[in-house]
């Protein structure tokens, strides 16, 4: 795992062990209709013979702390929807509806409204309905001004449109879709490296960024669901990988079956300057960064060679970043 990330207080190895244990527990609480469970981008539940519900849940992590420090609460809801809806669409499913859970130390109506306004905007961008949610006040457990967000997204996919490792073949092309920045991962390392140890102020304008640091850090996560869904429905894709925690190294293998592996050409795109800034401040190696951040590629779609050119032409900023090869 990323040693720099471990120093920032996040242990991805422990997380992997926890997931392995959870997987065993989940198997004991399954049903015959459950097709994919713990470990995939989204779980699938069969509705008859040729339709599936796809469901995913996620949060925004410690990006929330940057939003709290900056007093800007109206964009992290977009991140929340992106983290869930873009996991769902990796199965080829159309995100249908979204629910949120907001826990606060003390309920302040203006703050709740700002947070939910971002969630509503994220749902608009993803094309799903904000169906409901829960707001819980936790005095004595959370301090006033502290909060946490979780989201839940459900989608629907027909068998013929389903994406996943079962369709991927050797020779398929890895096509990277550009990220909008850091997205919502690695912020424990970002905060430690830039704000705590690096001494950067949120309103400071680092020369290589050309805008206030807070604007870069709180740039909302790109929502790829409509784009990926359109490509999938046109029969251009075999699979997709949402590049979140664990970076390309951790997420690409989840979209590829056993016996094959993703081969990334790390020099095929320009890494945005925010990642270099964080890496230098953290003393992180290239491998650290690759195992933590998206490095400018927020979603990878996997397409057969004959369809790759069409995908590249249809998506602004898309580029070949590698291919699938035999392991």
N, C-alpha and C positions, 0 to 999 in steps of 0.2 A: 504494500500500500504506500501512499504518499507519506514520506517521513515528515515533511513539512506540515502536512495536515494533522499528523499524530501530535506534533509539538503544539499545534493550535488547540488540542483538546478533543479531536475527533479520531476515533479508532475504527476504521473501516473493516479491519480484520475481525474485530468483535462483532460488528454489524453483520458480517458474512456468517459468522458462527451462529448468531441469533436467528438469521433467516433459515439456516439449515435446520435448526431445532423447530422453528415455527412450521416449516414445510411438513415435518412429520406429524405435528399436532393437527395441521389442517387436513391431512389425509384422513384422519379419524373423524372429521366433521364434514365429509363431502357428501355429494349426491351423484347418481349416475349421469345427470345432465352436465355436471361440471367438467369442462374440457381442459382448461388451463388454470393452474392455481398459483401458488406462491413462486415467485422467481421470474415470471413473464412480465411484460409491460402492462398487461391487463388480464384479468381473469375472464374466461368465456363460459357461458351457461347456455346450453342448447334449448331452443324453443322449437320442438318438433325436429324434423330431419334436416332442415336446410337453413335455419336462422339461429343466430346466437346473440344474446346480450353480452356486452363487454363492459367490465366495470373496473375502475381504478380509483385509488385514494392517495393523497399526498399532502404535503405542506409547503411552506415557503422557507422554513429553516431560519437561520439567524440573520437573513436579510431583513427580517422584521425589526431587528435591533437598530439597523441603520435607519430605517424608516422612522422609528420612534425617536432616535437622536435628532434627526433632521426635522421632525414635526411634519413629515409628508406621509400621510396614510392612504392617499387615494389611488396609488398605483400597485401596491403589493397584492391587491385582489386580482389584478390581471395576471400576475405571476402564479397565483394559486390556481386559477382556471387553466393556465397553460400547462402547469405540471401534471394536471389530471387529464385534460382533454387530449393532449398530445401523446400521452401513454395509451389512451383508448384507441386513437386513430392508428397506432402501430399494428393493430389487428385488422385494419381495414374498415373498422366500424365508424359509423357516423355518430358523433356525440349528440345525444338527445336531450339530456337534462343534467343539472348540476345541483348539488346541495353543499352548504358550507356549515362549519362549526367554528364559532368564535368564542374563546375563553378570555375573560378580562379580569384584572384585579379589582377594578372599580368601573362600573358602567357609566360612560360619558356619551350622551346621545350623539354629539357632533363627531366624536371619534368613530363610533360604530357606523354612522352614516357614511363617513369618508371611506372606511374599509369596505363596506358593502357596495359603495358606488364603483369601486375598482372591480369587485367581483362581477357586478352587472355588466360593466364594460368588457371584461374578459369573456363573459358568456356571449355577448353580442359578437365579438370577434370570432369566437369559436363556432357560432351558429347553434348554440344550445340554449335551453330554457333554464333560468334560475328558478328551480321548482320549490325550494324551501331551505330552511336552515335552522340552526339553534345558536342562541347566544347565552352563555353561562357566566355568571359573576362568581368569582372565587375569592372572596375576602379571607385573609388569613393564610391563603395558599399562594396567591400571586399578589405582588405589590401593586398599589394603584399606578396606573400608567403602563403596566406590563400587559401583554396580550399574546395569544397564539392563535393561529389559523390552521384549519384542516379543510380539505375539500374532497368531494366524492362525485365522480362522473360516471354516467351510464350511457352506453351507445348500443347500436344495433348493426349487425352485418349479416349479409347473405353468404351462404357457403361458397358460392362462386367468386365472391369478392374478398374472401378472407386472406389476409396477409400473414406471413410467418415463416419460420425456419423450414417448414415442410415444403415450401415452394422454391427455396434457394438452391442454386446449382453452381458448380465450379464454373468460373468464367463470368459470372454476374458482375455488374459494375457497381461500385460504391459511389454514390453521388451525394455530396455534402450540400446542405442548405444553410445559408449563412445565419449566424446568431446575431442578436441585437446587442450582445455584450456578455457580461458575466452570467446572465439569466438568474437563477435562484440557487446556485450551488457553490460551495467553497467559501461561503461568507465568514465562517469561523476563522479560516486562514486569512481572508482578505482583511477583516477587522483587526486581527492581531498584527499582521504585517504592515498595513498602511496607517491605521488609526492609533493603535496602541504603541507599537515599537517604532514605526516609521515617522510618527509625529505629523502626519498630514492632517490638515483641517478639512472638514467636509466642504467648505466653500473655496478651498484652495484650488487654483487652476494649474495642474501639472503641465509643463510645456508640451509634452508628447501627447497629451489628451486634447488640449485646446478648449476645454470647458471645465466648469467646476466638478470636482471629484464626486460630489453628491449626485450630480446629474448622471454621471457614468455608472455609479453604483446602483442607483434606483431606476435605471432604464428598464422598462418592463420586458419580461421574457417574450420573445416572439411566439406567436401562436400559429402552428403549421397545419392544424387540422383541416381547414378548407382546401389547402393546396394538396396535401397528401391524399385526401379523400377524392378529389377530382382526378388525380393521376391514377389512383387505384381503380376507380370506376371505369376508367378508359383502358384498363388492362395493361398498364405500363410498368407495374411494380410487382415484385415478388415478396418484399418484406420492407420493414422500416425499423429504425432504432432511434429512440429519443435520447439525446446525449445529455444526461443529467449527472447526478452524483456518480463518481467513478470515471467520468470523461469518456472519450472514445475507447480507451483501453477496456473499461469496465462494461460498456453498454453494447458495443458492436457484436461481441460474441453471443449475446442474448438473441440476436436475430439470425444466427447461422447454425445449421444443424451439426451434429457430430460427424467427424470425418472431413469437415471443411473448416476453413478459418478465414477471417478478414485480413487482407494484407493492405495496410494503409501507406500511402505515399505522403509522408509527413511534410514534404517540401512542395506540395501541389497547391497550397493556398498561403496567403499572408496572414499571420496571426495578428489580431488587433493589439494595439499598444497597451491596453489595460492589463493584459496577461503578462507582458514583459515587465510592467511596472510592479505588479504583485510578485512575480517571480524573483526579481532583483531584491525587493524589500524583504522577502521571506527567506532569501538564500536557498531557494528551491531549485532542484535540478530539472532538466527537461522531462525526465520520467515522472518526477513529482507532479509537474503541471499537467502532463498527459493523463495521469491517473486521477486528476482532481477536477479539471475545468474542461469546458467545451472547446476552448482555443479558437473560437470563431465559427465552429460548425455545430449548430444546435440540433440538427436532425440529419440522419443519413437514410436515404432511400436506396434500396437494392433493386436494380433493374436488369433484365436480360440485355445483353449487348445490343441487339437490334432496336431496343426501345430507348437506349441511353441518350442518343442524340436528341430525340423528341423531348425527353424530360429536361435536358440541359437547355434546350431552346425555350421551353415554356416557363421555367422558373428563374426569375431574376437572381443573379448572383450564384446560381448553382454551379458546381464544378465537380469533375471527377477527382475523387480522393483515394482511389484504390480499386481493388477487385477481390472477389472471393476465389480462394485457391484451395487445393487439397491440403489437408493437414499433414 
